[in-house]
Amino acid sequence: MTSPTFYGIRRLQSGDLPLLIEHHLRLDDEARRLRFGYALKNDVMEAQLRATNLSKTPCWGLFAGERLVGSAMLVPLGKKCCEAAFTLEREWRGVGWGRQLLKVTLEHAYL
């Protein structure tokens, strides 16, 4: 992995949906199983993501330059319940970015 010129985490907005979809389409089968419970097919995964309203569903993205390489989403399951869903592309796993995405997600889950 080469060092990107910029990297960081920020809240995703509605206009970031294409980046979120592109990121998910790059995930390997292992990452898809970790996120969805099984290796979801591209068309099904894309349809699920297109149904996500990023202005209402809290989601953060990990960026390496202009490329989205990780995400964390709070998926509502009821009025006071949600699930946290995380994704990281393979080369970004095991170096602490998942922990940073978890930290941001937990901080906002209690707001």
C-alpha positions in Angstrom: 0.0 0.0 0.0 1.4 3.4 -0.9 0.9 6.3 1.4 -2.0 8.5 0.2 -1.6 12.2 0.0 -4.7 12.6 2.2 -6.6 10.2 4.4 -9.2 10.7 7.0 -12.7 10.0 8.1 -15.7 12.2 7.4 -19.5 11.9 7.4 -20.9 10.9 4.1 -23.6 13.0 2.4 -26.2 12.0 -0.2 -23.8 13.0 -3.0 -21.3 10.4 -1.8 -23.6 7.5 -2.6 -21.7 6.7 -5.9 -18.4 6.5 -3.9 -20.0 4.2 -1.3 -21.3 1.9 -4.1 -17.9 1.9 -5.8 -16.2 1.0 -2.5 -18.6 -1.8 -1.8 -18.2 -3.2 -5.3 -14.4 -3.4 -4.7 -14.9 -5.5 -1.6 -13.7 -9.1 -1.7 -15.9 -12.0 -0.7 -14.4 -12.1 2.8 -15.3 -8.4 3.4 -18.8 -9.0 2.0 -19.3 -11.9 4.3 -18.2 -9.8 7.3 -20.5 -6.9 6.3 -23.6 -8.7 5.0 -23.3 -12.3 6.5 -22.6 -13.8 3.0 -20.8 -12.8 -0.2 -23.6 -10.6 -1.6 -23.7 -10.3 -5.4 -23.0 -7.0 -7.0 -26.5 -6.2 -8.2 -28.1 -7.1 -4.9 -25.6 -5.1 -2.9 -25.9 -2.1 -5.2 -29.7 -2.2 -4.9 -29.5 -2.3 -1.1 -27.1 0.7 -1.1 -29.2 2.7 -3.5 -32.1 2.3 -1.0 -30.0 3.9 1.7 -30.8 7.5 2.4 -27.5 9.0 3.5 -29.2 12.2 4.8 -31.0 10.1 7.4 -28.7 7.1 7.9 -25.5 8.1 9.7 -22.5 6.9 7.7 -18.8 7.7 7.8 -16.2 7.1 5.2 -12.5 6.5 5.3 -10.8 8.3 2.5 -7.4 7.8 0.8 -7.2 10.7 -1.5 -10.5 10.8 -3.4 -11.1 7.1 -3.0 -13.4 5.8 -0.3 -11.7 2.7 1.2 -13.8 2.1 4.3 -17.2 2.9 5.8 -19.2 2.7 9.0 -23.0 2.9 9.0 -25.6 3.0 11.7 -28.5 1.1 10.2 -31.8 1.8 12.0 -33.6 -1.3 13.3 -36.3 0.5 15.3 -36.8 3.8 17.3 -34.0 3.2 19.8 -32.0 0.4 18.1 -29.6 0.2 15.3 -26.8 -2.0 14.0 -23.3 -0.8 13.2 -22.0 -2.0 9.8 -18.4 -1.7 8.8 -16.4 -2.2 5.7 -12.7 -2.0 4.9 -10.9 -2.9 1.7 -8.3 -5.6 2.3 -5.2 -3.4 2.3 -6.7 -1.1 4.9 -7.4 -3.9 7.5 -5.3 -4.6 10.4 -3.7 -1.2 10.7 -6.1 0.6 13.1 -8.6 2.2 10.7 -11.4 -0.1 11.7 -10.8 1.0 15.3 -11.1 4.6 14.2 -14.3 4.0 12.3 -15.7 2.2 15.4 -14.7 5.1 17.6 -16.5 7.7 15.4 -19.6 5.5 15.1 -19.8 5.0 18.9 -19.4 8.7 19.6 -22.3 9.5 17.3 -24.5 6.5 18.3 -25.1 8.2 21.7 -26.0 11.7 20.4 
